[in-house]
Amino acid sequence: MFAILSGLCAAGASVFGKLSSTVESQDVLGWTLKACCIIFMIILNTLVWTFFVKALHSGSGGSVGATVVSSGTNYFTSALLGWVIFGETTSLFWWFGTSLIITGIILISIPDKKEKHQ
C-alpha cells in the first residue's frame, strides 16, 4: 500500500510541477498560483520518499516489490493524469518503453544465486 501511495504522490508532484510552469505569472494571482503549485510539488515529493521508505520497511516484497510497484504506479498514473489534465497522448512505444524499464528494475534487483547461498 505504501509503494502505491509513493507512486501516486510522485505522479501528483509531476502534475504540479508541470502546472507551475504553465501558470502565467504577470500579476499577484499568477504568482500565488505558481507558488502554490511549487509548494504542493515539494510536499508531494516529500510524501513520495516518506511512503517509499515505509514500503521498504514493511517487509512485504522487499526493495524489489517497493520499487516495481512504486515505479509502475507512477508511470501509469502519470500517463493517465497527462491524458486527463493536459490532453497528452501516449504511443504504443511509450508503453513498450515503460514495460522495459519496469522489467529492467526487476532484473537488476534479482539477487545472484551465489548471494543467496552466502
Backbone bond lengths (Angstrom), bond angles and torsions (degrees), N, CA, C in turn:
res aa  C-N    CA-C-N  psi(-1)  N-CA   C-N-CA  omega(-1)  CA-C   N-CA-C  phi
1 M - - - 1.448 - - 1.527 111.42 -
2 F 1.365 116.69 -40.80 1.460 120.05 -179.86 1.529 111.30 -65.61
3 A 1.337 116.97 -35.50 1.464 120.30 179.17 1.530 110.73 -67.07
4 I 1.322 116.86 -37.80 1.472 120.47 177.11 1.527 109.84 -65.56
5 L 1.327 116.87 -44.13 1.466 120.58 177.94 1.524 111.16 -61.60
6 S 1.315 116.39 -37.67 1.460 120.71 177.23 1.529 111.17 -61.86
7 G 1.320 116.82 -45.57 1.464 121.16 178.26 1.520 112.77 -64.59
8 L 1.334 116.60 -39.89 1.470 120.22 178.49 1.531 111.26 -65.60
9 C 1.328 116.44 -41.43 1.470 119.65 178.44 1.530 110.99 -66.05
10 A 1.324 117.24 -36.47 1.465 120.56 178.22 1.526 110.85 -63.60
11 A 1.318 116.44 -42.68 1.463 120.03 177.89 1.531 110.54 -65.40
12 G 1.329 116.60 -40.79 1.463 120.37 177.81 1.518 111.97 -63.65
13 A 1.321 117.11 -40.16 1.462 121.16 177.74 1.524 110.55 -62.13
14 S 1.318 116.59 -39.11 1.468 120.39 177.83 1.526 111.16 -63.75
15 V 1.318 116.22 -41.19 1.466 120.42 179.05 1.526 110.39 -61.92
16 F 1.336 117.05 -47.31 1.461 119.18 -179.92 1.526 111.94 -67.48
17 G 1.323 117.03 -32.08 1.458 119.40 174.77 1.519 111.71 -64.29
18 K 1.324 115.70 -42.05 1.466 119.35 178.61 1.530 110.66 -69.62
19 L 1.322 117.02 -40.23 1.463 120.00 178.08 1.530 111.53 -61.75
20 S 1.331 117.10 -37.27 1.464 119.91 -179.38 1.521 111.46 -64.66
21 S 1.322 117.19 -28.30 1.466 119.36 179.54 1.526 112.25 -85.22
22 T 1.332 117.70 -13.38 1.465 120.01 -179.27 1.524 113.02 -99.16
23 V 1.339 116.65 -12.23 1.467 120.50 -178.76 1.527 109.25 -75.05
24 E 1.324 116.00 130.73 1.469 121.43 175.27 1.528 108.47 -71.48
25 S 1.312 117.53 129.15 1.463 120.22 -177.61 1.528 110.50 -115.16
26 Q 1.325 115.24 56.50 1.462 120.50 -179.26 1.516 112.80 -97.33
27 D 1.325 118.06 -13.80 1.462 121.08 -179.46 1.521 109.17 -140.57
28 V 1.322 116.51 -178.19 1.460 121.64 -176.77 1.529 111.03 -62.61
29 L 1.331 117.53 -41.46 1.462 120.52 179.19 1.529 111.08 -61.37
30 G 1.325 116.37 -43.93 1.458 120.46 179.26 1.520 112.29 -62.10
31 W 1.331 116.67 -44.29 1.463 120.93 177.93 1.520 111.28 -65.23
32 T 1.330 117.07 -36.63 1.465 121.36 178.98 1.530 110.27 -66.49
33 L 1.330 116.35 -45.16 1.476 120.05 178.14 1.521 111.19 -62.21
34 K 1.332 116.44 -42.64 1.464 120.85 179.35 1.528 109.85 -62.52
35 A 1.328 117.16 -44.01 1.470 121.14 179.32 1.525 111.02 -63.75
36 C 1.324 117.15 -40.98 1.469 120.68 178.26 1.525 111.16 -62.56
37 C 1.318 116.75 -42.78 1.474 120.60 178.27 1.521 110.96 -61.58
38 I 1.330 116.45 -42.35 1.465 120.04 179.80 1.527 110.73 -66.78
39 I 1.322 117.08 -40.93 1.471 120.70 178.44 1.529 110.60 -63.41
40 F 1.352 117.24 -44.55 1.470 119.92 177.48 1.526 111.09 -62.93
41 M 1.329 117.28 -37.90 1.465 120.94 178.17 1.531 110.08 -62.10
42 I 1.327 117.49 -44.19 1.464 121.34 179.84 1.527 110.76 -65.46
43 I 1.324 116.38 -43.48 1.472 120.22 178.88 1.526 110.54 -61.16
44 L 1.324 116.69 -45.82 1.467 120.25 -179.45 1.522 111.48 -65.66
45 N 1.334 117.94 -37.95 1.464 120.13 176.58 1.524 111.28 -64.11
46 T 1.319 116.66 -36.79 1.465 120.18 175.94 1.526 110.35 -64.46
47 L 1.329 116.18 -41.71 1.465 120.21 177.74 1.532 112.10 -66.16
48 V 1.329 116.84 -33.56 1.471 120.17 177.20 1.521 109.16 -54.56
49 W 1.329 116.13 -52.59 1.463 119.61 -175.72 1.520 112.02 -72.46
50 T 1.315 117.66 -32.40 1.458 120.51 176.12 1.528 110.35 -62.29
51 F 1.330 116.19 -50.22 1.462 119.95 -179.47 1.528 111.76 -68.47
52 F 1.340 117.31 -35.84 1.462 119.35 -179.39 1.529 110.84 -66.12
53 V 1.312 116.80 -42.11 1.469 119.84 177.58 1.527 110.26 -64.51
54 K 1.322 117.24 -39.83 1.472 120.07 176.69 1.531 110.13 -63.37
55 A 1.334 117.25 -37.47 1.469 120.22 177.42 1.525 110.94 -64.97
56 L 1.328 116.09 -38.41 1.466 119.35 178.16 1.520 111.41 -66.15
57 H 1.325 117.02 -37.32 1.459 121.20 -178.67 1.521 113.09 -80.19
58 S 1.314 117.48 -15.35 1.471 119.08 -176.98 1.521 111.93 -68.78
59 G 1.324 117.46 -24.80 1.457 120.18 175.37 1.512 115.25 84.84
60 S 1.306 118.81 -11.25 1.462 119.84 -179.46 1.527 109.59 -88.44
61 G 1.307 116.56 101.03 1.458 121.31 179.28 1.513 113.59 96.66
62 G 1.313 118.20 -12.55 1.459 121.96 177.74 1.515 112.85 63.48
63 S 1.316 114.70 -159.14 1.459 119.46 -177.33 1.526 111.55 -69.16
64 V 1.328 117.26 -32.07 1.466 120.14 178.82 1.520 110.17 -63.37
65 G 1.294 116.60 -50.53 1.461 120.95 -178.88 1.513 111.94 -61.68
66 A 1.325 116.61 -44.92 1.467 120.43 -179.35 1.524 111.11 -63.45
67 T 1.316 117.13 -43.40 1.464 121.11 -178.49 1.515 111.92 -66.56
68 V 1.314 116.70 -46.25 1.462 120.72 -177.79 1.524 111.18 -67.07
69 V 1.320 117.14 -44.96 1.466 119.96 -178.92 1.524 110.64 -66.25
70 S 1.322 117.00 -43.96 1.466 120.68 179.99 1.531 110.79 -64.06
71 S 1.324 116.97 -46.56 1.468 120.51 179.95 1.523 111.81 -64.30
72 G 1.322 116.07 -46.15 1.460 119.71 179.86 1.518 112.54 -61.41
73 T 1.333 115.81 -42.87 1.464 120.10 178.04 1.519 110.69 -63.44
74 N 1.333 116.14 -43.18 1.458 120.94 179.56 1.530 111.17 -61.89
75 Y 1.321 117.95 -48.71 1.473 120.75 -178.75 1.521 111.68 -61.31
76 F 1.337 115.52 -47.98 1.459 119.12 -177.49 1.528 111.28 -65.27
77 T 1.343 116.85 -45.53 1.461 120.85 -178.54 1.524 111.08 -67.12
78 S 1.332 117.36 -37.80 1.468 120.46 176.97 1.524 110.94 -61.29
79 A 1.319 116.18 -42.25 1.464 119.46 178.47 1.525 110.81 -65.06
80 L 1.317 116.30 -43.04 1.464 120.72 -179.70 1.533 111.24 -64.98
81 L 1.326 117.73 -46.79 1.462 120.92 179.49 1.530 111.57 -67.04
82 G 1.310 116.63 -36.98 1.469 119.67 176.29 1.518 111.59 -61.44
83 W 1.317 115.81 -39.44 1.465 120.52 179.31 1.526 110.84 -69.83
84 V 1.356 116.85 -45.71 1.466 120.95 -176.36 1.529 112.01 -71.34
85 I 1.321 117.63 -47.06 1.462 121.04 -172.61 1.527 112.66 -86.18
86 F 1.337 116.95 -43.33 1.457 120.31 -172.23 1.530 113.95 -107.28
87 G 1.332 117.45 -2.59 1.463 120.79 179.88 1.521 113.23 69.82
88 E 1.327 117.17 25.12 1.466 121.52 179.81 1.522 110.11 -77.52
89 T 1.299 115.46 154.12 1.456 120.52 174.90 1.524 109.14 -119.72
90 T 1.309 115.60 153.28 1.463 120.73 175.70 1.515 108.06 -121.37
91 S 1.287 114.51 142.07 1.463 119.99 -178.86 1.523 110.19 -94.03
92 L 1.296 114.47 171.78 1.457 120.45 175.65 1.527 109.52 -62.13
93 F 1.339 116.83 -35.49 1.470 120.43 177.27 1.532 111.95 -63.17
94 W 1.333 117.32 -36.02 1.459 120.48 177.94 1.519 109.96 -62.74
95 W 1.337 116.05 -46.81 1.460 119.95 179.65 1.521 111.01 -65.49
96 F 1.325 117.10 -36.36 1.460 120.99 177.06 1.530 109.84 -64.52
97 G 1.329 116.90 -44.24 1.460 121.43 178.51 1.517 111.96 -62.90
98 T 1.321 116.50 -41.79 1.459 120.97 178.01 1.524 110.75 -61.68
99 S 1.323 116.46 -42.78 1.468 119.17 178.99 1.527 111.04 -66.51
100 L 1.336 117.73 -33.63 1.467 120.14 176.35 1.533 111.33 -66.61
101 I 1.321 116.52 -39.89 1.467 120.21 178.54 1.527 110.44 -62.50
102 I 1.311 116.73 -46.89 1.466 120.37 -179.56 1.530 110.59 -65.15
103 T 1.331 117.08 -40.36 1.465 120.62 176.38 1.526 110.47 -62.35
104 G 1.327 116.86 -41.28 1.460 120.91 177.79 1.514 112.38 -62.07
105 I 1.324 116.82 -41.31 1.470 120.44 177.70 1.525 110.18 -61.51
106 I 1.314 116.07 -41.80 1.469 119.99 179.19 1.526 110.26 -63.92
107 L 1.338 116.98 -47.19 1.460 120.70 -177.76 1.526 112.61 -64.58
108 I 1.317 116.95 -40.07 1.465 120.04 179.44 1.517 110.99 -67.29
109 S 1.308 116.78 -32.35 1.462 121.16 -175.14 1.519 114.17 -83.86
110 I 1.311 118.42 -12.41 1.465 120.97 -179.75 1.530 108.44 -72.50
111 P 1.327 117.53 125.52 1.463 119.76 -179.03 1.526 111.67 -72.04
112 D 1.333 114.71 152.44 1.464 121.48 175.35 1.516 110.18 -66.40
113 K 1.343 116.64 155.38 1.458 119.98 175.23 1.520 110.24 -64.44
114 K 1.347 116.46 -34.00 1.466 120.28 178.55 1.520 110.91 -63.48
115 E 1.330 116.77 -38.93 1.458 120.47 179.90 1.524 111.05 -67.22
116 K 1.333 117.34 -32.89 1.457 120.70 -179.50 1.536 110.79 -65.38
117 H 1.352 116.64 -38.95 1.448 120.58 -177.17 1.532 112.36 -74.04
118 Q 1.316 116.54 -24.70 1.467 119.88 -178.91 1.484 107.33 -84.25
